[in-house]
C-alpha cells in the first residue's frame, strides 16, 4: 500500500505549467483584456470607434486643415468649398504677447533671465540626487524673489517709513522664534523677556501709526512719521536684545549671529529694492500673458504652504485665542469665493493699510490669492496632522523636545508626506484659478488670449477656438507636470498610491 501511495508523491519542484494557448502573445492579451466577454467586446468596439472618430476630428482640425502661416485674418478665412481648421497663424503672430503681455520689447530679456534663473534653481530642487539642496532652497526661496522683482520692475522703489517699520517688526518676530530654538534657557534671561515686550510695544506703536497721521521726516532716504520711526527703533532694539540673550545662554555663541540673519536680510532687501541698477522702470500694468500667470501662481504656492502650516498648527493649538483666530481666518476665507476675494483685495485692502503704505494692483492680488490658498492648504495639512498616531506625539514629549522641535523634527515631516496628493491638488487648483485675475483687469495668459479675439486683424470663426486650445494646452502642461512630480515623490517616499 505504501509503495502505491509513494508513486504519486512529488520528489522535486514541479515546473509551472505554460499559460493557455489563447492567452499568449499580443492576440491573447487583446482577447483577455478587451474581448473576454460579449459586453467587454461591445464596449471595446464602441469606445474604439469613438476614439477613432475623435482622433480623426482633432487631427483634421489641428493639423490637416489648419493654417500655420499668414499675416492677417484673410489667411484663416475659408474660401468657397474649403474648410479651415485651427488658425495657428494667429498664435504665431501673438505668441510674444501671450508670453510677455505689453512688456517693452527692448526689456523682454529681463523676463527671459527670470525664467532661466527660476528653472535653474527649481530643477535641482526637484531632482532627488542633485547636491547642495539647502543652498539651493535658500537661493530659490529668499534670494530669487527679490532678484526677480528688481529685474522685472527695475527696482528704485519709493518705500515709506511705515513699510520699513513693518519689515523690522517681521524680522523681530522671526528673530525671537529662532532664538527660542537656540537655547533651552533663553526664555529665562532678562534680555529675552525685554525683547518680547519690546516687540509687543513696537507692534502697538505701529498700529497707532496707522490711525494717527503725523508729519514726516527723511532718515536714510525713507520718510518716517514719529510713530513709524519709534516702532522701527524699538523693533531693532528687540532684535539686538534677543541676539544678546542667545549669546549669553547658548552653548554655541555663534547662534547669536544666526538669529541676526532676518534683520540683515531686511537691510539687504531695503538696499536691493531702493538701489538704482540702471534698469528702466516697467510698471506692472504692462505685464501680461504667461508672465502674470506664473507670478501669481508661484507667489501663491510659495506663500500658501508656510501660512497653511502655521494655520493648521494654530487650529490645533491648546491656546483658545490662537485656535479661535485660526478657525475664524480659515472659515472666513474658505467661505468666500475667490472672485470676491480678488475684488476685496483690489478695492478693500488699501483701506486697511497704515498711513503711507500703498500696494499696486498686482501685489494686492498676490496677497489675496495667497491668503485664500493658505486657508485651503491649512485644512489639507490638518488632515495630515490628525493622521499621525498619538504615540508619535508622546514619544516626542518623552524626549523633552520643545513644541517647535517636536513639530519640525517628528510630526510635520510625517504629516506633510501623508498629504502630498492633497497639497499638489491645492497647487493645481491655485494654478488654474489664476485665470480669474482677468476679471479685475489683469491680463494673465487666458486674458491676453481673449483680448486677441477682438483684434480686427485676426477676427475669424476659428480664432477663438485656436486661442483657447493653445491656452488650455499651456495650463495642462504645467498641471500635468506637477501631478507627475507628485506621483514620483510619493513613490520615492513609499507613501500613497502606486499608480
For each residue, the residues with C-beta under 8 A, 3 or more apart:
1: 4 5
2: 5 6
3: 6 7
4: 1 7
5: 1 2 8 9
6: 2 3 9
7: 3 4
8: 5
9: 5 6
10: 14
11:
12:
13:
14: 10
15:
16:
17:
18: 24
19: 23 24 28
20: 23 24 28
21: 24 28
22: 28 31
23: 19 20 28 29 31 32
24: 18 19 20 21 28
25: 28 29
26: 29 30
27: 30 31
28: 19 20 21 22 23 24 25 31 32
29: 23 25 26 32 33
30: 26 27 33 34 35
31: 22 23 27 28 34 35 36
32: 23 28 29 36
33: 29 30 36
34: 30 31 40 41 44
35: 30 31 40 41 44
36: 31 32 33 40
37: 40 41
38: 41 42
39: 42 43
40: 34 35 36 37 43 44
41: 34 35 37 38 44 45
42: 38 39 45 46
43: 39 40 46 47
44: 34 35 40 41 47 48
45: 41 42 48 49
46: 42 43 49 50
47: 43 44 50 51
48: 44 45 51 52
49: 45 46 52 53
50: 46 47 53 54
51: 47 48 54 55
52: 48 49 55 56
53: 49 50 56 57
54: 50 51 57 58
55: 51 52 58 59
56: 52 53 59 60
57: 53 54 60 61
58: 54 55 61 62
59: 55 56 62 63 64
60: 56 57 63 64 65 85
61: 57 58 65 66 85 86
62: 58 59 66 85 86 469
63: 59 60 66 85
64: 59 60 85
65: 60 61 83 84 85 86
66: 61 62 63 84 85 86 87 88
67: 70 75 76 84 85 86 87 88 89
68: 88 89 92
69: 75 89 92
70: 67 74 75 76 87 89 93
71: 75 89 93
72: 75 457 458
73: 76 77 456 457 458 459 460 463
74: 70 77
75: 67 69 70 71 72 87 89
76: 67 70 73 84 87 89 90 458 460 462 463
77: 73 74 84 460
78: 82 83 84 461
79: 82
80:
81:
82: 78 79
83: 65 78
84: 65 66 67 76 77 78 87 460 462
85: 60 61 62 63 64 65 66 67 462
86: 61 62 65 66 67 462 465 466 469
87: 66 67 70 75 76 84 90 91 458 460 462 463 466
88: 66 67 68 91 92 466
89: 67 68 69 70 71 75 76 92 93
90: 76 87 93 94 452 458 460 463 466 467
91: 87 88 94 95 98 466 467 470
92: 68 69 88 89 95
93: 70 71 89 90 458
94: 90 91 97 98 449 452 458 467
95: 91 92 98 99
96: 99 100 108
97: 94 100 101 102 288 289 448 452
98: 91 94 95 289 290 445 448 449 452 470 471
99: 95 96 111 289 290 291
100: 96 97 103 108 111 287 288 289 290 291
101: 97 286 287 288 289 291 292 443 448
102: 97 286 287 288 443
103: 100 107 108 111 282 286 287 288 291
104: 107 108 280 282 286
105: 108
106:
107: 103 104 110 111 279 280 282
108: 96 100 103 104 105 111 112
109: 112 113
110: 107 113 114 151 152 279 282
111: 99 100 103 107 108 114 115 151 152 291
112: 108 109 115 116
113: 109 110 116 117 151
114: 110 111 117 118 148 151 152
115: 111 112 118 119
116: 112 113 119 120
117: 113 114 120 121 144 147 148
118: 114 115 121 122 144 148 294 298
119: 115 116 122 123
120: 116 117 123 124
121: 117 118 124 125 136 139 140 144
122: 118 119 125 126 140
123: 119 120 126 127 130
124: 120 121 127 130 131 132 133 136
125: 121 122 130 133 136 137 140
126: 122 123 485
127: 123 124 130
128: 492
129:
130: 123 124 125 127 133 136
131: 124
132: 124 135 136
133: 124 125 130 136 137
134: 137 138
135: 132 138 139
136: 121 124 125 130 132 133 139 140
137: 125 133 134 140 141
138: 134 135 141 142 143
139: 121 135 136 142 143 144
140: 121 122 125 136 137 143 144
141: 137 138 144 145 302
142: 138 139 145 265
143: 138 139 140 146 147
144: 117 118 121 139 140 141 147 148
145: 141 142 148 149 299 302
146: 143 149 150 269 272 273
147: 117 143 144 150 151 272
148: 114 117 118 144 145 151 152
149: 145 146 152 153 155 273
150: 146 147 153 154 155 272 273 277 279
151: 110 111 113 114 147 148 279
152: 110 111 114 148 149 282 287 291 295
153: 149 150 157 281 282 283 284
154: 150 277 279 280 281 282
155: 149 150 272 273 274 275 276 277 279
156: 274 275 276 281
157: 153 273 274
158: 274
159: 163 164 222 270 273 274
160: 163 164 222 223 224 228 356 357
161: 164 165 216 219 222 223 224 225 228 229 232 356
162: 165 166 206 209 210 225 228 354 355 356 357
163: 159 160 166 167 356 357
164: 159 160 161 167 168 222 224 228 232 270
165: 161 162 168 169 202 206 209 224 228 229 231 232 235
166: 162 163 169 170 206 354 357
167: 163 164 170 171 266 269 270
168: 164 165 171 172 202 231 232 235 236 239 263 266
169: 165 166 172 173 199 202 203 206 231 235
170: 166 167 173 174 262 266
171: 167 168 174 175 235 239 262 263 265 266
172: 168 169 175 176 195 198 199 202 235 236 238 239 242 262 263
173: 169 170 176 177 199
174: 170 171 177 178 262
175: 171 172 178 179 195 238 239 242 243 259 260 262 263
176: 172 173 179 180 192 195 196 199 238 242
177: 173 174 180 181 404
178: 174 175 181 182 258 259 261 262
179: 175 176 182 183 186 192 195 242 243 245 246 259
180: 176 177 186 187 402 404
181: 177 178 402 404 405
182: 178 179 186 246 250 252 255 258 259
183: 179 186 245 246 249 250 251 255
184: 402
185: 188 189 249
186: 179 180 182 183 189 192 245 246 249 250
187: 180 192 193
188: 185 192 249
189: 185 186 192 193 245 248 249
190: 193 194 245
191: 194 195 241 242 244 245 248
192: 176 179 186 187 188 189 195 196 241 242 245 249
193: 187 189 190 196 197
194: 190 191 197 198 238 241
195: 172 175 176 179 191 192 198 199 238 239 241 242 245
196: 176 192 193 199 200 238
197: 193 194 200 201
198: 172 194 195 201 202 234 235 237 238 241
199: 169 172 173 176 195 196 202 203 234 235 238
200: 196 197 203 204
201: 197 198 204 205 234
202: 165 168 169 172 198 199 205 206 230 231 232 234 235 238
203: 169 199 200 206 207 231
204: 200 201 207 208
205: 201 202 208 209 227 230 231 234
206: 162 165 166 169 202 203 209 210 227 228 231 354
207: 203 204 210 211
208: 204 205 211 212 227
209: 162 165 205 206 212 214 225 227 228 231 354 355
210: 162 206 207 353 354 355
211: 207 208
212: 208 209 227
213: 225 355
214: 209 225 226 227
215: 225 226
216: 161 223 224 225 356
217: 223 224 226 229
218: 221 222 223 224
219: 161 222 224 229
220:
221: 218 274
222: 159 160 161 164 218 219
223: 160 161 216 217 218 356
224: 160 161 164 165 216 217 218 219 228 229 232
225: 161 162 209 213 214 215 216 228 229 355 356
226: 214 215 217 229 230
227: 205 206 208 209 212 214 230 231
228: 160 161 162 164 165 206 209 224 225 231 232 354 356
229: 161 165 217 219 224 225 226 232 233
230: 202 205 226 227 233 234
231: 165 168 169 202 203 205 206 209 227 228 234 235
232: 161 164 165 168 202 224 228 229 235 236
233: 229 230 236 237
234: 198 199 201 202 205 230 231 237 238
235: 165 168 169 171 172 198 199 202 231 232 238 239
236: 168 172 232 233 239 240 263
237: 198 233 234 240 241
238: 172 175 176 194 195 196 198 199 202 234 235 241 242
239: 168 171 172 175 195 235 236 242 243 259 260 262 263
240: 236 237 243 244
241: 191 192 194 195 198 237 238 244 245
242: 172 175 176 179 191 192 195 238 239 245 246 259
243: 175 179 239 240 246 247 256 257 259 260
244: 191 240 241 247 248 256
245: 179 183 186 189 190 191 192 195 241 242 248 249
246: 179 182 183 186 242 243 249 250 253 255 256 259
247: 243 244 250 253 255 256
248: 189 191 244 245
249: 183 185 186 188 189 192 245 246
250: 182 183 186 246 247 253 255 256
251: 183
252: 182 255
253: 246 247 250 256
254: 257 258
255: 182 183 246 247 250 252 258 259
256: 243 244 246 247 250 253 259 260
257: 243 254 260 261
258: 178 182 254 255 261
259: 175 178 179 182 239 242 243 246 255 256 262
260: 175 239 243 256 257 263 264
261: 178 257 258 264 265
262: 170 171 172 174 175 178 239 259 265 266
263: 168 171 172 175 236 239 260 266 267
264: 260 261 267 268
265: 142 171 261 262 268 269
266: 167 168 170 171 262 263 269 270
267: 263 264 270 271
268: 264 265 271 272
269: 146 167 265 266 272 273
270: 159 164 167 266 267 273 274
271: 267 268 274 275
272: 146 147 150 155 268 269 275
273: 146 149 150 155 157 159 269 270
274: 155 156 157 158 159 221 270 271
275: 155 156 271 272
276: 155 156
277: 150 154 155
278:
279: 107 110 150 151 154 155
280: 104 107 154
281: 153 154 156
282: 103 104 107 110 152 153 154 286 287
283: 153 286 360
284: 153 287 360 361 362 363
285: 361
286: 101 102 103 104 282 283
287: 100 101 102 103 152 282 284 291 292 295 362 443
288: 97 100 101 102 103 291 292 442 443 444 447 448
289: 97 98 99 100 101 292 293 443 444 445 448
290: 98 99 100 293 294 445 474
291: 99 100 101 103 111 152 287 288 294 295
292: 101 287 288 289 295 296 362 434 437 442 443 444 445
293: 289 290 296 297 431 434 435 444 445 446
294: 118 290 291 297 298
295: 152 287 291 292 298 299 362 366
296: 292 293 299 300 362 365 366 369 434 437 444
297: 293 294 300 301 430 431 434 478
298: 118 294 295 301 302
299: 145 295 296 302 303 366 369 370
300: 296 297 303 304 366 369 370 373 430 434
301: 297 298 304 305 373 427 430 431
302: 141 145 298 299 305
303: 299 300 306 307 366 370 373 374
304: 300 301 307 308 370 373 374 376 377 426 430
305: 301 302 308 309 377 423
306: 303 309 310
307: 303 304 310 311 370 371 374 377 378
308: 304 305 311 312 373 374 375 376 377 378 380 381
309: 305 306 312 313 377 378 381 412
310: 306 307 313 314
311: 307 308 314 315 326 329 330 374 375 377 378
312: 308 309 315 316 377 378 379 381 382 385
313: 309 310 316 317 385 407
314: 310 311 317 322 323 325 326
315: 311 312 323 326 327 330 378 382
316: 312 313 323 382 385
317: 313 314 322 323 326
318: 323
319: 322 323
320: 323 324
321: 324 325
322: 314 317 319 325 326
323: 314 315 316 317 318 319 320 326 327
324: 320 321 327 328
325: 314 321 322 328 329
326: 311 314 315 317 322 323 329 330 378
327: 315 323 324 330 331
328: 324 325 331 332
329: 311 325 326 332 333 375
330: 311 315 326 327 333 334 375 378 379
331: 327 328 334 335
332: 328 329 335 336 375
333: 329 330 336 341 371 372 374 375
334: 330 331 375 376 379
335: 331 332
336: 332 333 340 341 344 372
337: 340 341
338: 341 342 369 372 433 436
339: 342 343 436 439
340: 336 337 343 344
341: 333 336 337 338 344 345 368 369 371 372
342: 338 339 345 346 365 368 369 436 437 439 440
343: 339 340 346 347 348 440
344: 336 340 341 347 348 349 368
345: 341 342 348 349 364 365 367 368 369
346: 342 343 349 361 364 365 368 440
347: 343 344 350
348: 343 344 345 351 352
349: 344 345 346 352 353 359 364 367 368
350: 347 353 358 359 364
351: 348
352: 348 349
353: 210 349 350 357 358 359
354: 162 166 206 209 210 228 357
355: 162 209 210 213 225
356: 160 161 162 163 216 223 225 228
357: 160 162 163 166 353 354
358: 350 353
359: 349 350 353 363 364 367
360: 283 284 363 364
361: 284 285 346 364 365 440 441 442
362: 284 287 292 295 296 365 366 442
363: 284 359 360 366 367
364: 345 346 349 350 359 360 361 367 368
365: 296 342 345 346 361 362 368 369 437 440 442
366: 295 296 299 300 303 362 363 369 370
367: 345 349 359 363 364 370 371
368: 341 342 344 345 346 349 364 365 371 372
369: 296 299 300 338 341 342 345 365 366 372 373 430 433 434 437
370: 299 300 303 304 307 366 367 373 374
371: 307 333 341 367 368 374 375
372: 333 336 338 341 368 369 375 376
373: 300 301 303 304 308 369 370 376 377 426 430
374: 303 304 307 308 311 333 370 371 377 378
375: 308 311 329 330 332 333 334 371 372 378 379
376: 304 308 334 372 373 379 380 426 429
377: 304 305 307 308 309 311 312 373 374 380 381 423 426
378: 307 308 309 311 312 315 326 330 374 375 381 382
379: 312 330 334 375 376 382 383
380: 308 376 377 383 384 419 422 423 425 426
381: 308 309 312 377 378 384 385 415 416 419 423
382: 312 315 316 378 379 385 386
383: 379 380 386 387 419 422
384: 380 381 387 388 414 415 416 417 418 419 422
385: 312 313 316 381 382 388 411 415
386: 382 383
387: 383 384 415 418 419
388: 384 385 392 393 411 414 415 418
389: 392
390: 393 394
391: 394 395
392: 388 389 395 396 410 411 414
393: 388 390 396 397 406 410 411
394: 390 391 397 398
395: 391 392 398 399 410
396: 392 393 399 401 405 406 409 410 411
397: 393 394 400 401 406
398: 394 395
399: 395 396
400: 397
401: 396 397 405 406 409 410
402: 180 181 184 405 406
403: 406 407
404: 177 180 181 407 408
405: 181 396 401 402 408 409
406: 393 396 397 401 402 403 409 410 411
407: 313 403 404 410 411 412
408: 404 405 412
409: 396 401 405 406 413
410: 392 393 395 396 401 406 407 413 414
411: 385 388 392 393 396 406 407 414 415
412: 309 407 408 415 416
413: 409 410 416 417
414: 384 388 392 410 411 417 418
415: 381 384 385 387 388 411 412 418 419
416: 381 384 412 413 419 420 423
417: 384 413 414 420 493 495
418: 384 387 388 414 415 495
419: 380 381 383 384 387 415 416 422 423
420: 416 417 423 424 486 489 490 493 495 496
421: 424 425 486 490 496 497
422: 380 383 384 419 425 426
423: 305 377 380 381 416 419 420 426 427
424: 420 421 427 428 482 483 485 486
425: 380 421 422 428 429
426: 304 373 376 377 380 422 423 429 430
427: 301 423 424 430 431 482
428: 424 425 431 432 479 482 483
429: 376 425 426 432 433
430: 297 300 301 304 369 373 426 427 433 434
431: 293 297 301 427 428 434 475 478 479 482
432: 428 429 435 475 479
433: 338 369 429 430 436
434: 292 293 296 297 300 369 430 431 437 444
435: 293 432 438 444 445 446 447 475
436: 338 339 342 433 439
437: 292 296 342 365 369 434 440 442 444 447
438: 435 441 442 443 444 446 447 450
439: 339 342 436
440: 342 343 346 361 365 437
441: 361 438
442: 288 292 361 362 365 437 438 447
443: 101 102 287 288 289 292 438 447 448 451
444: 288 289 292 293 296 434 435 437 438 447 448
445: 98 289 290 292 293 435 448 449 471 474 475
446: 293 435 438 449 450 471 475
447: 288 435 437 438 442 443 444 450 451
448: 97 98 101 288 289 443 444 445 451 452
449: 94 98 445 446 452 453 467 468 470 471
450: 438 446 447 453 467
451: 443 447 448 454 455
452: 90 94 97 98 448 449 455 458 463 467
453: 449 450 458 459 463 464 467
454: 451 459
455: 451 452 458 459
456: 73 459
457: 72 73
458: 72 73 76 87 90 93 94 452 453 455 463
459: 73 453 454 455 456 463
460: 73 76 77 84 87 90 463
461: 78
462: 76 84 85 86 87 465 466
463: 73 76 87 90 452 453 458 459 460 466 467
464: 453 467 468
465: 86 462 468 469
466: 86 87 88 90 91 462 463 469 470
467: 90 91 94 449 450 452 453 463 464 470 471
468: 449 464 465 471 472
469: 62 86 465 466 472 473
470: 91 98 449 466 467 473 474
471: 98 445 446 449 467 468 474 475
472: 468 469 475 476
473: 469 470 476 477
474: 290 445 470 471 477 478
475: 431 432 435 445 446 471 472 478 479
476: 472 473 479 480
477: 473 474 480 481
478: 297 431 474 475 481 482
479: 428 431 432 475 476 482 483
480: 476 477 483 484
481: 477 478 484 485
482: 424 427 428 431 478 479 485 486
483: 424 428 479 480 486 487
484: 480 481 487 488
485: 126 424 481 482 488 489
486: 420 421 424 482 483 489 490
487: 483 484 490 491 499
488: 484 485 491 492
489: 420 485 486 492 493
490: 420 421 486 487 493 495 496 497
491: 487 488 494 498
492: 128 488 489
493: 417 420 489 490
494: 491
495: 417 418 420 490
496: 420 421 490
497: 421 490
498: 491
499: 487
